[in-house]
Amino acid sequence: MNDKENRDKNASYEQVDTDISYNAKNDPELDPFEINFREEFHQNRGPHEAFLNEYGVLIGDHVYESEQSPLEQWSNETDPAIMSGDQWVHPYKDVGFQTTENRELFEQGIVPQGYPFMHSDKDVAYKTFQSGTPDEKKNDKK
């Protein structure tokens, strides 16, 4: 792994730039994409204001297209891992916080009950096509 890949892998909110002119004219307080986080979810969360990540993409302004984004420059050579990590998600102002599960967790403290992971019509956590009886073939081979 080269230095850039290692840096990308370990990138976090500590490496983002919040000292940008955008923040001087925008109120970082509660906005339509933000929820009312319980107190325990405010600790070590990251910046409240919009920030520039290491790719020069503004995160937290609710404009999800940027010329600097790897999504806008995608090719067969682009490693999808480049779009993973905290530097791509705003810790307070992300549209994903509006889901029922996230609102229940972060506003009411109700932990999601999605165990085992369930597909809408398949239980993908277990072997497909279970008969409900022990695998007789395995027992016959002993």
MIMILO-999829 format. One record per residue (C-alpha): residue number from 0; residue in one letter; y, x, z. Coordinates in Angstrom, 1 decimal. Each point is the difference from the previous one (the first is absolute). Layout:
REM MIMILO-999829
> NUM:A:Y:X:Z
...
This chain:
REM MIMILO-999829
> 0:M:0.0:0.0:0.0
> 1:N:3.4:1.5:-1.0
> 2:D:3.1:-0.1:2.2
> 3:K:1.5:-3.0:-1.7
> 4:E:-3.2:-2.0:0.3
> 5:N:-0.3:1.0:3.7
> 6:R:3.7:-1.0:0.6
> 7:D:-0.5:-3.3:-1.7
> 8:K:-3.2:-0.7:2.0
> 9:N:1.8:0.7:3.3
> 10:A:3.4:-1.7:-0.9
> 11:S:1.4:-2.4:2.5
> 12:Y:3.2:-1.6:1.0
> 13:E:1.3:3.2:1.6
> 14:Q:0.3:1.5:-3.5
> 15:V:2.2:-2.7:-1.5
> 16:D:3.8:0.0:-0.6
> 17:T:2.0:-2.8:1.7
> 18:D:3.3:1.8:-0.4
> 19:I:0.8:-1.7:-3.3
> 20:S:3.1:-1.9:-1.2
> 21:Y:-2.0:-3.1:-0.4
> 22:N:-0.3:-0.4:3.7
> 23:A:3.7:0.2:0.6
> 24:K:0.6:-3.4:-1.6
> 25:N:-3.2:-1.8:1.1
> 26:D:-0.8:-1.5:3.4
> 27:P:-3.3:1.3:1.2
> 28:E:-0.5:-2.9:2.3
> 29:L:-2.4:-3.0:-0.5
> 30:D:-0.2:-1.1:-3.7
> 31:P:-2.1:-2.5:-1.9
> 32:F:-3.0:2.3:-0.4
> 33:E:-0.1:1.1:3.7
> 34:I:-1.7:-1.8:2.8
> 35:N:0.7:-0.1:3.7
> 36:F:-2.3:2.8:1.3
> 37:R:-1.3:-0.1:3.5
> 38:E:1.4:2.8:2.2
> 39:E:-3.2:2.0:-0.1
> 40:F:0.2:0.3:-3.8
> 41:H:3.4:1.6:0.1
> 42:Q:-1.1:3.3:1.4
> 43:N:-0.3:3.0:-2.5
> 44:R:0.2:-2.4:-2.9
> 45:G:2.4:1.9:-2.3
> 46:P:3.5:-0.5:-1.3
> 47:H:1.6:-3.4:0.1
> 48:E:2.3:0.7:-2.9
> 49:A:-1.0:0.5:-3.7
> 50:F:-1.1:3.6:-0.8
> 51:L:-0.7:2.3:-2.9
> 52:N:-3.5:1.3:0.0
> 53:E:-0.9:3.5:-1.3
> 54:Y:-0.2:-1.4:-3.6
> 55:G:3.6:-1.2:0.1
> 56:V:-1.1:-3.7:0.1
> 57:L:2.1:-2.3:2.2
> 58:I:-2.3:-1.9:2.4
> 59:G:1.3:-3.0:1.9
> 60:D:2.5:-1.4:-2.5
> 61:H:-2.5:-2.7:-1.3
> 62:V:0.3:1.3:-3.5
> 63:Y:-3.5:0.9:-0.9
> 64:E:0.7:1.9:-3.2
> 65:S:1.4:3.5:-0.1
> 66:E:0.2:2.5:-2.9
> 67:Q:-1.2:2.7:2.4
> 68:S:-3.1:-1.9:1.1
> 69:P:-3.4:1.3:-1.3
> 70:L:-0.7:-3.7:-0.9
> 71:E:2.7:0.2:-2.6
> 72:Q:-1.3:3.3:-1.4
> 73:W:-3.7:-0.8:0.2
> 74:S:-2.4:1.9:-2.3
> 75:N:-3.7:0.9:-0.2
> 76:E:0.9:3.2:1.9
> 77:T:1.6:-1.8:3.0
> 78:D:-2.0:0.2:3.2
> 79:P:0.1:-3.5:1.6
> 80:A:0.1:1.7:3.4
> 81:I:3.6:0.9:-0.7
> 82:M:0.9:-3.6:0.9
> 83:S:-1.7:-0.1:3.4
> 84:G:1.5:0.7:3.3
> 85:D:2.8:-1.1:2.3
> 86:Q:2.7:1.4:-2.2
> 87:W:-0.5:-3.0:-2.4
> 88:V:0.2:-2.8:2.6
> 89:H:3.1:-0.9:2.1
> 90:P:-1.0:-0.3:3.7
> 91:Y:2.1:-3.1:0.5
> 92:K:1.0:-1.6:-3.4
> 93:D:-3.2:-0.3:-1.9
> 94:V:-1.0:-3.2:-1.8
> 95:G:-3.5:0.4:1.4
> 96:F:1.2:-0.9:3.5
> 97:Q:0.4:-3.6:-1.2
> 98:T:-3.7:-0.6:-0.2
> 99:T:-1.5:-2.4:2.6
> 100:E:-2.2:2.8:1.5
> 101:N:2.9:2.5:0.3
> 102:R:2.4:-2.6:1.5
> 103:E:-2.7:-1.1:2.6
> 104:L:-0.7:3.6:0.9
> 105:F:3.5:1.5:0.1
> 106:E:1.9:-3.1:1.4
> 107:Q:-2.6:-1.6:2.2
> 108:G:-2.5:2.7:0.7
> 109:I:-3.0:-1.9:-1.5
> 110:V:-2.5:2.5:-1.4
> 111:P:-1.4:-1.0:-3.5
> 112:Q:-3.5:-1.4:0.2
> 113:G:-1.2:1.3:-3.4
> 114:Y:-3.2:1.6:1.3
> 115:P:-2.2:0.6:-1.8
> 116:F:2.2:0.4:-3.1
> 117:M:-0.4:-3.3:-1.9
> 118:H:0.5:-0.6:-3.7
> 119:S:0.9:-3.6:-0.8
> 120:D:-3.6:-0.8:-1.1
> 121:K:-2.0:3.1:1.0
> 122:D:-0.7:1.9:3.2
> 123:V:0.5:3.5:-1.4
> 124:A:-0.8:1.7:3.3
> 125:Y:-3.7:-0.6:-0.4
> 126:K:-2.8:0.5:-2.5
> 127:T:0.3:-2.3:-3.0
> 128:F:-2.5:-2.8:-0.4
> 129:Q:-1.5:0.2:3.5
> 130:S:-3.0:-2.3:0.2
> 131:G:0.4:-0.4:3.8
> 132:T:-3.4:1.6:0.6
> 133:P:-0.9:3.7:0.6
> 134:D:-0.6:2.0:-3.2
> 135:E:-3.7:-0.4:-0.4
> 136:K:-0.3:2.8:-2.7
> 137:K:1.2:2.6:2.5
> 138:N:-2.6:-1.1:2.6
> 139:D:-2.8:0.0:-2.6
> 140:K:0.7:3.7:-1.0
> 141:K:-0.7:1.3:3.5
